[in-house]
Amino acid sequence: MASPDNVYFILTKNSERSPFRQAGSIFFMPYYKYKSEINKSPPPLKLRMSLINYYSGMEYDLEANDMEQLSVQEVELLQALPDDAERLRCFRERHDLQAAKQLVIGTEVTVEEAGKKLRGVIRYIGPIREATFVFPVPGFFFGIELQGPDRGKGRCDGTDRNVRYFKCDKNCGIFAPFNRVSSLLPSVQEPSLQSQGLELGDRVTYFIDNKCRHGMVLALLEMDGRCFVQISTDKDESGKTGGEVRIPLEEVIKGELPAGVESMDVDTPPEADTDYLYMGLSLNSMVEVTLGLGNTYGIIRWIGKLPDRSETMVGLELEDDKGVSDGTFKGQRYFNCPMKRALFVKLSSCRPDSRFQSTSSNHNEKMQSEDTDQTDHSTAELQTVPPMSTEQVEQLLTGRMKGIQGHCNSCYMDAALFSLFSCSSVLDSMLFKSTTPQDAPIQRTLLNDIVNPLRSNGFVEGRHIMKLRQQLQKHGYSQSFTTDEKDPEEFLSVIMHHILALDPLIKLSAAGKVQESYCYQIFLDQNHRLVLPTVQQLLEHSFHSAGLKLAEVPSCLILQMPRFGKKFKMFDKIIPSLELDVTDLLSEGPQQCMVCGTLAWVECIDCFKDPLFSPTGFKVFCGKCSEQVHSHPQRLSHKPESLEIPKGYVERKNPHTMIRDKMELFAVLCIETSHYVSFVKYGPNTEDWIFFDSMADRQGETDGFNIPEVHPCPEVGEYLKMSPSELAHQAPRDMKGVAKRLFCDAYMYLYQSTTMCLYR
């Protein structure tokens, strides 16, 4: 699905320079990048964006005046239209698109099929294709069950490609994009409900068995032609506090209750405790409230007075979809958050999040969110703890409640930080480099609250990770850093590039120009013959197909595997390369002839995929060997190119033995069903591996906490010693321990150069 962390645009003019830049195409860029660009003075004339389809990692510079912004819902609806011209027409005319945004399940509609309009009822709204490498954001379709005389004129029974989305009789179902669907009613839902004056968040009185009860409107529904109100109750039918009910609209009365009778939508703490519980709460405080279905947790995003209310109110962004809006109340916007994550309650109804309470007797200390730039480290000199040694890992880092404690979709950040800093110092420079006063608190949090405790105690509390996430969100890099899942590379890019302004880790040479980046996404052309590849092979094939070389040996090389998002994997298994030989990937420097071992003079791109040669390494030759190799009839058409050789090497009569430039693997991030974990190589032996999961177990339910765990996984070493043919015959389900996750679910490989990190 489309992500709220991106900003989406539709191109309104064709481009003659690229077939991918056609009017009606949809492009996107991360929200934090967009915000940074538009705040520049003067605003940029062009924006650098990625095409939403045919994903290749390519970015395009597009005229800002040729783009119009889309909402996430509009993107999902427009993506169902395969034709760019039709997509642009629907966007410009707006009527069908606006009407489609109001359609809900249960709405009676007509659907256009083979030139005829058929009557039906919407039974499903959503994608009917899995996200793929080519189409990462599938369009939303309407699943419609035909009614009355039009039954039997459909195409399915609610299934598409053997996947069931709703159930109906044979040939009574149709899946259609929004431009073929029209509501039978003048309006779908809102007028009939709003004509009664009800809106989300209203206090209401309702009746069950002629008994008067009270609550708050959570949702307005229309089912089978009737209007219903979903209510968070003050007392349920049994007289117990809490619950949710669905009541017919005609049995609900809007209105404030007389003084002394009104009970707010959440339980209010005892009066004796009220002062200390809420007087210290402020913006970005982490709080909990008690709704009808139990405790709910969130972050204060707004504090103030609402119309017709005298009490101080707060707008909460909840962790789960238990709210009533996206930050609006009665048509007025107070803050931004994902749909159904916002809830407006009395400030006095909020309590500090008990999951992060310490044993301290200082109540104000317990109340405050960790999101503050004024920490007790503000004047202290930054000091570091060295990475854990092999012995320290075994003594301090393994076991339950070890590593970094996960909380609320933080696993991407937990796994990345654990991988980078637990046993490696390759990026420690970012912890000490000078930074702006605005970003210094983030650097202090990273060092003093996360890296140092991890290395000295083997454990980091989840509240410190939440503090870092709040600081990132406060600085405007994403509106959902504290709540939503993200990718590790997005987090690392924000920290290294936008916050700490670290020099790019990777410098790529292409066509005489140098490009810089912090991580490298491996892409392969469609003609590769790899089946069970090593990381070495993947990197070489990716560089070969893209015409890239390394301008210099990086101190740290972060590689993303060839997959898209959390579902699409190109290979069932990938063999980790414990050492990555980058000698042949360098644009400059002496190289050895692959045949005789002397100084190489030429490189042949055409020989790279020749099955006669080794499956790894670029194909470089000395003059004599190149002549012999290319005298073969099958290679006469090859065009070897001269290598750039340092002048000092050319002038030597007897060059010194050439040293290979190699990098060592120190960590791997893996993903399975949207959950990130990591493997860390902590010692010199093949079996010196540990596995980290920030959410390995949990104590309690919604008001509980996650239990992180780190444990040795020497079985990984057993599989690394196997030959490729042996590994190919290993069924993933039969692999020992957690080895399957390393070989089958690898997402990101982290390599370091112990030599180059001394100079960076």
KOLGUMAR-152139 format. One record per residue (C-alpha): residue in one letter; x, y, z. Coordinates in steps of 0.001 Angstrom, whole numbers, plus 500000, padded with zeros to 6 digits. Layout:
<rs>
R	tiba	u	v	w
R	a	X	Y	Z;
...
</rs>
This chain:
<rs>
R	tiba	u	v	w
R	m	500000	500000	500000;
R	a	500973	503631	499661;
R	s	502929	504905	502665;
R	p	501963	508064	504597;
R	d	505705	508685	505002;
R	n	505971	509537	501298;
R	v	504576	512471	499349;
R	y	502941	511505	496046;
R	f	502492	513506	492847;
R	i	500944	513008	489429;
R	l	502789	514326	486377;
R	t	500569	516613	484300;
R	k	502847	517121	481274;
R	n	504690	514682	479037;
R	s	508465	514600	478925;
R	e	510223	514091	475610;
R	r	513407	512992	477352;
R	s	512171	509793	478973;
R	p	509407	507259	478260;
R	f	508988	506888	482007;
R	r	508012	510530	482443;
R	q	504583	510557	480815;
R	a	501613	512632	481904;
R	g	499534	510572	484304;
R	s	502542	508780	485835;
R	i	502746	508851	489627;
R	f	505983	509774	491415;
R	f	506942	509983	495065;
R	m	509611	511227	497455;
R	p	510068	510758	501226;
R	y	508145	513291	503293;
R	y	511205	514490	505190;
R	k	513029	515214	501916;
R	y	510003	517044	500512;
R	k	509655	519165	503631;
R	s	513337	520049	503505;
R	e	513090	521048	499828;
R	i	509977	523220	500037;
R	n	511338	525104	503045;
R	k	514283	526344	500992;
R	s	514318	529962	499886;
R	p	513626	530361	497064;
R	p	511641	527128	496569;
R	p	513309	524746	494083;
R	l	512106	524720	490492;
R	k	512685	520956	490297;
R	l	512128	518070	492700;
R	r	513974	514750	492609;
R	m	511464	511873	492716;
R	s	511109	508165	492057;
R	l	508566	506564	489729;
R	i	506047	504533	491712;
R	n	505935	501732	489112;
R	y	508805	499927	487421;
R	y	510880	500437	490546;
R	s	514580	500625	489755;
R	g	515957	502947	492385;
R	m	516265	505644	489690;
R	e	515371	509209	490591;
R	y	514206	511885	488152;
R	d	514456	515667	488301;
R	l	510950	516928	487555;
R	e	509596	520434	487111;
R	a	507663	521328	490257;
R	n	505066	523192	488180;
R	d	504313	520012	486218;
R	m	503374	518034	489343;
R	e	500203	517993	491421;
R	q	500107	516405	494848;
R	l	497965	513347	495631;
R	s	496639	512003	498910;
R	v	497468	508419	499878;
R	q	493862	507406	499186;
R	e	493956	509011	495738;
R	v	497175	507143	494915;
R	e	495615	503805	495843;
R	l	492527	504500	493734;
R	l	494411	505854	490708;
R	q	496879	502959	490729;
R	a	494014	500656	489713;
R	l	493969	502393	486317;
R	p	496665	500947	484020;
R	d	496525	503732	481431;
R	d	498365	506978	482188;
R	a	496010	509089	480077;
R	e	492898	507711	481796;
R	r	494526	508222	485185;
R	l	495227	511876	484372;
R	r	491708	512415	483007;
R	c	490108	511066	486180;
R	f	492383	513202	488310;
R	r	491548	516383	486401;
R	e	487798	515804	486246;
R	r	487788	514926	489965;
R	h	484109	513927	490212;
R	d	484575	510154	490026;
R	l	487637	510286	492244;
R	q	485952	512371	494933;
R	a	482853	510181	494854;
R	a	484955	507018	495148;
R	k	486645	508342	498296;
R	q	483244	508292	500007;
R	l	482336	504712	499080;
R	v	482300	502171	501901;
R	i	481551	498474	502209;
R	g	477790	497947	502094;
R	t	477089	500836	499712;
R	e	474604	500094	496914;
R	v	476197	500943	493571;
R	t	476077	500456	489840;
R	v	479109	499006	488101;
R	e	479845	499351	484402;
R	e	480472	495979	482753;
R	a	480586	495362	478978;
R	g	478848	498675	478312;
R	k	475980	497984	480729;
R	k	475321	499285	484232;
R	l	474684	496498	486735;
R	r	473351	496926	490278;
R	g	475245	495585	493245;
R	v	476608	496090	496742;
R	i	480243	496779	497656;
R	r	481644	493811	499592;
R	y	485384	494579	499403;
R	i	487682	497576	498896;
R	g	491407	497026	498506;
R	p	494196	495545	496379;
R	i	493738	492311	494426;
R	r	497410	491959	493543;
R	e	500405	491407	495761;
R	a	503009	494158	495836;
R	t	505809	493206	493450;
R	f	509167	494557	492388;
R	v	507571	496191	489345;
R	f	504335	497338	491014;
R	p	505163	498066	494658;
R	v	501889	499955	495301;
R	p	498978	497914	493919;
R	g	495769	499748	493120;
R	f	492567	499510	495141;
R	f	489608	497804	493472;
R	f	485971	497506	494477;
R	g	484646	493986	494943;
R	i	480923	494076	494130;
R	e	478215	491463	494634;
R	l	475560	491871	491927;
R	q	471927	492117	493053;
R	g	468434	491397	491743;
R	p	468035	490820	488001;
R	d	471756	491428	487454;
R	r	472818	488385	489453;
R	g	474722	485911	487292;
R	k	476113	488616	485008;
R	g	479409	488852	486827;
R	r	482775	487177	486392;
R	c	483597	485493	489710;
R	d	482424	484351	493135;
R	g	484481	486874	495084;
R	t	487844	485324	494254;
R	d	490616	486561	491983;
R	r	493552	484351	490988;
R	n	492503	481788	493585;
R	v	492487	484335	496427;
R	r	489125	484994	498117;
R	y	488292	488616	498934;
R	f	484565	488209	499621;
R	k	481961	485493	499202;
R	c	479079	485396	496744;
R	d	477439	482992	494300;
R	k	479149	481976	491068;
R	n	479222	484754	488433;
R	c	477730	487229	490890;
R	g	480955	489067	491666;
R	i	482910	491772	489847;
R	f	486159	493568	490651;
R	a	486300	497046	489140;
R	p	488347	500254	489475;
R	f	486648	503357	490844;
R	n	485896	504936	487440;
R	r	483408	502141	486679;
R	v	481587	502343	490025;
R	s	478854	504830	490992;
R	s	476749	505089	494129;
R	l	472985	504647	493763;
R	l	472458	507186	496536;
R	p	472930	510934	496105;
R	s	475516	510635	498871;
R	v	476905	507552	500515;
R	q	477053	508024	504219;
R	e	477723	511409	505592;
R	p	474524	513377	504882;
R	s	472160	510830	506424;
R	l	474282	510694	509554;
R	q	475277	514302	509744;
R	s	471720	515414	509212;
R	q	471248	514256	512781;
R	g	474114	516524	513849;
R	l	476393	513674	514882;
R	e	480123	513772	514307;
R	l	483084	511713	515452;
R	g	483976	512479	519078;
R	d	480514	513785	520075;
R	r	479096	512946	523491;
R	v	475778	511114	523102;
R	t	472932	509596	525069;
R	y	471477	506302	523871;
R	f	468942	503742	525023;
R	i	469127	499986	525620;
R	d	465964	498309	526912;
R	n	464568	501779	527567;
R	k	467472	502551	529919;
R	c	469439	505740	529352;
R	r	473213	505367	528863;
R	h	476051	507647	527794;
R	g	479197	507500	525683;
R	m	481258	508974	522844;
R	v	480876	508523	519069;
R	l	483704	506404	517653;
R	a	482347	505756	514159;
R	l	479349	506408	511885;
R	l	478254	503365	509903;
R	e	475717	502480	507228;
R	m	474792	498824	506796;
R	d	471970	497259	504839;
R	g	470370	500651	504314;
R	r	470349	501557	508030;
R	c	472509	504034	509930;
R	f	474360	502964	513080;
R	v	476587	504694	515600;
R	q	479627	502958	517151;
R	i	479906	504221	520735;
R	s	482598	503951	523424;
R	t	480441	503462	526485;
R	d	480758	504868	529987;
R	k	478885	501808	531341;
R	d	477787	498707	529446;
R	e	474524	496803	529630;
R	s	475607	495093	532849;
R	g	476475	498352	534535;
R	k	480211	497693	534253;
R	t	482576	500441	533224;
R	g	483791	500327	529648;
R	g	482849	498642	526400;
R	e	481723	499425	522866;
R	v	478248	499121	521389;
R	r	476677	499655	517973;
R	i	473313	501430	518236;
R	p	470764	502360	515522;
R	l	470896	506077	514789;
R	e	467274	506617	515803;
R	e	468071	505478	519343;
R	v	470947	507939	519801;
R	i	470592	511518	521022;
R	k	473338	514105	520726;
R	g	473889	516351	523702;
R	e	475966	517412	526655;
R	l	474875	515880	529926;
R	p	473832	517914	532960;
R	a	476568	518878	535396;
R	g	477293	516115	537863;
R	v	476073	513412	535500;
R	e	478543	513663	532610;
R	s	481305	511091	532451;
R	m	484010	511708	529894;
R	d	484817	509158	527231;
R	v	487543	507675	529390;
R	d	487889	506778	533034;
R	t	489115	509669	535189;
R	p	491726	508964	537859;
R	p	490777	509497	541509;
R	e	490656	513163	542467;
R	a	493366	512777	545102;
R	d	495895	511746	542479;
R	t	494785	514014	539650;
R	d	497171	516904	540253;
R	y	500380	514949	540197;
R	l	499221	512724	537380;
R	y	498494	515316	534764;
R	m	499991	518663	535731;
R	g	503375	517617	534333;
R	l	502092	516249	531020;
R	s	502992	518240	527937;
R	l	503327	517938	524175;
R	n	504929	514629	523156;
R	s	504336	513040	526564;
R	m	503670	509305	526338;
R	v	500359	508576	528050;
R	e	497677	505961	528525;
R	v	493904	506324	528751;
R	t	491200	503810	529563;
R	l	488620	503352	526821;
R	g	485749	500948	526780;
R	l	487924	498061	525615;
R	g	490758	498655	528077;
R	n	493948	500705	528228;
R	t	495103	502476	525084;
R	y	498458	504191	524617;
R	g	499493	507253	522684;
R	i	501439	510508	522501;
R	i	500061	513984	523185;
R	r	500150	515933	519912;
R	w	497925	518901	520856;
R	i	496777	520621	524068;
R	g	494114	523318	524247;
R	k	490413	524135	524355;
R	l	487847	522684	521971;
R	p	484680	524539	520946;
R	d	481878	524352	523545;
R	r	484165	522739	526138;
R	s	485617	524492	529159;
R	e	488083	521746	530163;
R	t	491638	521512	528893;
R	m	491642	518859	526174;
R	v	494412	516924	524474;
R	g	494723	515372	521043;
R	l	496363	511959	521216;
R	e	498069	510006	518447;
R	l	497376	506396	519435;
R	e	499646	503421	518809;
R	d	496796	501384	517320;
R	d	493807	502120	515078;
R	k	491439	502743	517997;
R	g	490861	506439	517385;
R	v	488216	508402	515531;
R	s	490016	510607	512985;
R	d	493348	511696	511509;
R	g	493776	514701	513801;
R	t	490545	516558	513029;
R	f	487682	517294	515418;
R	k	484318	518446	514083;
R	g	485870	519482	510776;
R	q	488784	521428	512281;
R	r	492354	520078	512038;
R	y	494459	520214	515189;
R	f	497343	517897	514225;
R	n	498265	515271	511621;
R	c	498422	511498	512062;
R	p	497242	508359	510213;
R	m	493487	507752	509955;
R	k	491841	506278	513095;
R	r	494900	507105	515215;
R	a	493594	510404	516689;
R	l	491504	510703	519859;
R	f	490514	513865	521769;
R	v	490071	513494	525540;
R	k	490330	515533	528736;
R	l	493863	516183	529915;
R	s	492801	514936	533344;
R	s	491870	511585	531784;
R	c	495480	510932	530743;
R	r	498026	509068	532802;
R	p	501750	508579	532127;
R	d	502448	505433	530117;
R	s	502870	502836	532869;
R	r	504949	500574	530636;
R	f	507867	502976	530929;
R	q	507528	503859	534601;
R	s	510585	503400	536755;
R	t	510686	502734	540487;
R	s	511598	506353	541127;
R	s	509502	508156	543693;
R	n	509746	511352	541696;
R	h	506359	511487	540007;
R	n	507270	514333	537664;
R	e	510178	512253	536409;
R	k	507791	509405	535642;
R	m	505316	511612	533841;
R	q	507537	513239	531306;
R	s	508071	511753	527892;
R	e	511682	511165	527005;
R	d	511320	513626	524149;
R	t	513332	516575	525435;
R	d	516394	518271	524099;
R	q	517570	519276	527562;
R	t	519001	516096	529025;
R	d	521345	515614	531919;
R	h	524048	514988	529344;
R	s	523753	518435	527817;
R	t	526901	519829	529374;
R	a	528811	516606	529771;
R	e	531712	515752	527540;
R	l	530860	513001	525110;
R	q	532598	509779	526052;
R	t	532313	506349	524557;
R	v	532572	502741	525603;
R	p	534488	500479	523188;
R	p	532629	497698	521350;
R	m	532249	494397	523152;
R	s	535050	491884	522873;
R	t	534430	488199	522208;
R	e	534639	487443	525933;
R	q	532326	490327	526900;
R	v	529678	489176	524430;
R	e	529559	485768	526079;
R	q	529479	487277	529591;
R	l	527283	490385	529226;
R	l	525324	490310	525994;
R	t	523637	486910	525756;
R	g	520347	485955	527385;
R	r	516826	487332	527916;
R	m	516372	491069	528473;
R	k	519594	491642	526559;
R	g	520237	493847	523559;
R	i	517751	496623	522754;
R	q	514165	496440	524025;
R	g	511627	496819	521236;
R	h	508452	498862	521458;
R	c	505713	499803	518993;
R	n	507151	498839	515589;
R	s	510722	499785	516526;
R	c	512369	496537	515334;
R	y	513863	498193	512206;
R	m	515713	500677	514428;
R	d	516600	498155	517151;
R	a	518163	495724	514673;
R	a	520080	498459	512826;
R	l	521562	500021	515968;
R	f	522455	496657	517495;
R	s	524177	495569	514278;
R	l	526178	498771	513857;
R	f	527359	499398	517397;
R	s	527330	496297	519599;
R	c	530571	494748	518339;
R	s	531917	497223	515771;
R	s	533355	500740	515974;
R	v	533438	501394	512228;
R	l	530853	504208	512493;
R	d	531780	505532	515934;
R	s	533006	508746	514310;
R	m	529397	509826	513829;
R	l	528941	509786	517598;
R	f	531569	512500	518116;
R	k	531684	514661	514992;
R	s	530677	518266	515463;
R	t	527042	518940	514700;
R	t	524519	521776	514900;
R	p	523045	522803	518278;
R	q	519663	521685	516960;
R	d	520865	518148	516247;
R	a	523271	517743	519178;
R	p	520578	516275	521508;
R	i	519970	513461	519020;
R	q	523689	512700	518962;
R	r	523787	512683	522779;
R	t	520815	510354	522975;
R	l	522406	507991	520492;
R	l	525707	507874	522391;
R	n	524762	508212	526067;
R	d	521381	506493	526141;
R	i	521847	503765	523538;
R	v	525400	502924	522408;
R	n	527175	503246	525765;
R	p	524566	501272	527784;
R	l	524495	498585	525094;
R	r	528264	498139	525224;
R	s	528670	498446	529004;
R	n	525551	496687	530307;
R	g	524337	494671	527331;
R	f	520849	496195	527559;
R	v	518985	499323	526396;
R	e	515483	500117	527664;
R	g	512772	500673	525081;
R	r	512100	504186	526405;
R	h	515485	505362	525127;
R	i	514683	504159	521617;
R	m	511316	505906	521860;
R	k	513124	509061	522956;
R	l	515279	508915	519826;
R	r	512223	508295	517643;
R	q	510420	511269	519204;
R	q	513394	513521	518601;
R	l	513531	512475	514947;
R	q	509815	513098	514560;
R	k	510037	516439	516334;
R	h	512697	517552	513858;
R	g	510261	516892	511020;
R	y	511871	513909	509294;
R	s	508684	511842	509420;
R	q	505285	512250	510992;
R	s	505171	508595	512026;
R	f	508618	507800	513426;
R	t	507069	506965	516801;
R	t	504334	504667	515551;
R	d	504878	503057	512149;
R	e	507135	500417	510657;
R	k	509964	501746	508518;
R	d	512962	500430	506628;
R	p	516441	500474	508207;
R	e	517917	502387	505261;
R	e	515463	505252	505768;
R	f	516427	505537	509429;
R	l	520153	505299	508667;
R	s	519882	507923	505934;
R	v	518173	510354	508304;
R	i	520740	509801	511070;
R	m	523893	509781	508945;
R	h	522990	512314	506274;
R	h	520357	514711	507571;
R	i	521197	514770	511291;
R	l	524921	514162	511708;
R	a	526007	515124	508165;
R	l	528385	512179	507998;
R	d	530474	512022	504843;
R	p	528908	509529	502411;
R	l	530184	506017	503046;
R	i	530230	504972	499392;
R	k	531684	506766	496386;
R	l	530685	505236	493066;
R	s	532354	505978	489761;
R	a	530240	505896	486599;
R	a	531154	507363	483212;
R	g	533875	509494	484767;
R	k	531584	510991	487406;
R	v	531487	510202	491128;
R	q	528191	509543	492897;
R	e	527897	509352	496682;
R	s	525550	507397	498928;
R	y	525252	505788	502352;
R	c	524113	502359	501266;
R	y	523954	500480	497981;
R	q	520861	498692	496693;
R	i	521783	495662	494591;
R	f	519876	495438	491307;
R	l	520302	492714	488708;
R	d	519409	492648	485038;
R	q	516913	490071	483840;
R	n	519556	487983	482066;
R	h	521540	486910	485086;
R	r	522042	483168	485587;
R	l	522478	483205	489355;
R	v	520574	480577	491349;
R	l	522320	480298	494718;
R	p	524504	483411	494707;
R	t	527066	484698	497148;
R	v	527034	488343	498188;
R	q	530282	488730	496222;
R	q	528551	487573	493031;
R	l	525513	489770	493607;
R	l	527619	492886	494068;
R	e	529761	492152	491012;
R	h	526763	491452	488768;
R	s	525039	494605	489993;
R	f	528106	496754	489306;
R	h	528538	495094	485903;
R	s	524955	495704	484771;
R	a	524980	499324	485993;
R	g	528470	500169	484722;
R	l	529696	501133	488186;
R	k	533027	500998	490015;
R	l	534120	502068	493482;
R	a	536038	505341	493464;
R	e	537755	504237	496701;
R	v	537605	501470	499288;
R	p	534811	502346	501756;
R	s	535354	502051	505492;
R	c	531807	500689	505812;
R	l	529760	499135	503019;
R	i	526024	498674	503588;
R	l	524411	496467	500944;
R	q	520678	495965	500422;
R	m	519794	492633	498889;
R	p	517837	492350	495609;
R	r	514298	492312	496951;
R	f	511479	494796	497186;
R	g	509978	495726	500511;
R	k	508974	492952	502827;
R	k	507493	490441	500382;
R	f	509392	490089	497128;
R	k	512584	488007	497261;
R	m	514617	487291	494132;
R	f	516464	484294	495613;
R	d	515375	481569	498021;
R	k	518820	481593	499626;
R	i	521830	483903	499563;
R	i	525255	482714	500736;
R	p	526976	485265	502992;
R	s	530464	486209	501837;
R	l	532493	486488	505033;
R	e	535057	488470	503051;
R	l	534205	490815	500212;
R	d	537033	491280	497726;
R	v	536588	494736	496195;
R	t	539942	494899	494381;
R	d	538413	494390	490933;
R	l	535564	496779	491745;
R	l	537856	499794	492113;
R	s	537999	502322	489287;
R	e	541693	502986	489923;
R	g	544584	500931	491247;
R	p	546696	497982	490110;
R	q	544937	494704	489360;
R	q	546171	491192	488687;
R	c	545683	489364	485420;
R	m	543179	486614	486173;
R	v	545178	484141	484039;
R	c	548860	484638	484912;
R	g	548713	486913	487974;
R	t	550914	489708	486599;
R	l	549863	493346	486269;
R	a	546595	493624	484324;
R	w	546275	496185	481534;
R	v	542761	495658	480185;
R	e	539298	494666	481356;
R	c	536722	492871	479199;
R	i	533099	493541	480041;
R	d	531950	490934	477505;
R	c	533946	488170	479221;
R	f	532247	488804	482576;
R	k	529434	486307	481977;
R	d	531444	483828	479932;
R	p	530833	480435	481632;
R	l	534406	479400	480862;
R	f	535747	481779	483502;
R	s	535354	481914	487273;
R	p	531834	482846	488488;
R	t	533298	485677	490584;
R	g	535546	488604	489791;
R	f	535746	491056	486929;
R	k	537717	489743	483947;
R	v	541044	491607	483709;
R	f	544080	490532	481684;
R	c	547645	491466	480914;
R	g	548297	492299	477263;
R	k	549566	488838	476334;
R	c	546761	486893	478007;
R	s	544119	489220	476575;
R	e	545448	488574	473091;
R	q	545303	484812	473608;
R	v	541843	484840	475216;
R	h	540331	487014	472509;
R	s	541824	485015	469649;
R	h	539060	482483	470213;
R	p	536361	482751	467497;
R	q	533626	483237	470110;
R	r	535431	486265	471588;
R	l	536615	488048	468464;
R	s	533831	490622	468837;
R	h	534775	491491	472427;
R	k	536111	494972	473097;
R	p	538559	495038	476031;
R	e	539066	498445	477628;
R	s	542274	499825	479134;
R	l	542557	500020	482913;
R	e	543680	503121	484787;
R	i	546991	502105	486345;
R	p	548913	504328	488790;
R	k	551957	505843	487135;
R	g	554296	504469	489796;
R	y	553313	500904	488990;
R	v	553849	501344	485277;
R	e	557395	502653	485756;
R	r	558512	499789	488043;
R	k	560378	496995	486333;
R	n	559489	494515	489076;
R	p	556276	495666	490791;
R	h	555705	494615	494367;
R	t	553205	491863	495048;
R	m	549743	493381	494796;
R	i	547610	493279	497940;
R	r	543926	492481	497588;
R	d	541482	494994	499122;
R	k	539041	493009	501229;
R	m	536233	493896	503613;
R	e	534899	491701	506405;
R	l	531286	490940	507205;
R	f	530283	492079	510699;
R	a	526460	492002	510713;
R	v	523360	491011	508734;
R	l	519824	492393	509088;
R	c	517030	489985	508181;
R	i	513297	490396	507729;
R	e	510401	487964	507914;
R	t	506721	488979	507967;
R	s	507588	492646	508538;
R	h	509818	491903	511550;
R	y	513521	492759	511549;
R	v	516165	490779	513451;
R	s	519945	490739	513178;
R	f	522972	488461	513179;
R	v	526313	489793	514420;
R	k	529748	488240	513832;
R	y	531395	488864	517206;
R	g	534624	486833	517040;
R	p	537278	485398	514728;
R	n	535944	481843	514610;
R	t	533427	480628	512048;
R	e	530897	479783	514769;
R	d	531177	483180	516546;
R	w	527697	484442	515675;
R	i	524902	485859	517854;
R	f	521241	486338	516964;
R	f	519266	489353	518241;
R	d	515492	489858	518380;
R	s	514208	492976	520148;
R	m	510734	491451	520517;
R	a	511552	487781	521114;
R	d	508887	487483	523820;
R	r	506315	489597	525602;
R	q	505143	490080	529166;
R	g	501464	491030	529427;
R	e	499036	492147	526730;
R	t	498465	495679	525435;
R	d	499756	497144	528699;
R	g	502781	494824	528810;
R	f	506304	495084	527446;
R	n	508581	493270	525008;
R	i	511442	491022	526095;
R	p	514533	491283	523862;
R	e	516887	488333	523583;
R	v	520405	487669	522327;
R	h	521653	484120	521974;
R	p	524618	482385	520327;
R	c	523948	480632	517018;
R	p	527040	478525	516249;
R	e	524952	476468	513818;
R	v	525417	479303	511317;
R	g	529084	478362	511082;
R	e	528200	474790	510129;
R	y	526253	475940	507080;
R	l	528898	478482	506069;
R	k	531399	475622	505764;
R	m	529149	473767	503303;
R	s	529686	473838	499560;
R	p	527063	475601	497402;
R	s	525717	472231	496226;
R	e	525252	471079	499823;
R	l	523508	474323	500749;
R	a	521217	474073	497747;
R	h	519871	470773	499060;
R	q	519136	472148	502543;
R	a	515385	472563	503055;
R	p	514850	475819	504990;
R	r	512389	474226	507419;
R	d	514983	471596	508345;
R	m	517896	473964	508973;
R	k	519115	474055	512564;
R	g	518291	476866	514965;
R	v	517950	480271	513349;
R	a	520267	479575	510394;
R	k	517338	479577	507985;
R	r	516686	483244	508756;
R	l	520244	484250	507845;
R	f	520345	482374	504540;
R	c	516718	482897	503430;
R	d	515634	486247	504909;
R	a	518726	488467	504536;
R	y	517798	492098	503890;
R	m	520982	494076	504496;
R	y	524665	493092	504789;
R	l	527148	495261	506717;
R	y	530858	495107	505808;
R	q	533817	496981	507288;
R	s	537393	497667	506261;
R	t	539576	497483	509352;
R	t	542245	499432	507474;
R	m	540140	502248	506034;
R	c	538174	502864	509235;
R	l	541423	504146	510787;
R	y	541337	507075	508367;
R	r	537615	507905	508275;
</rs>
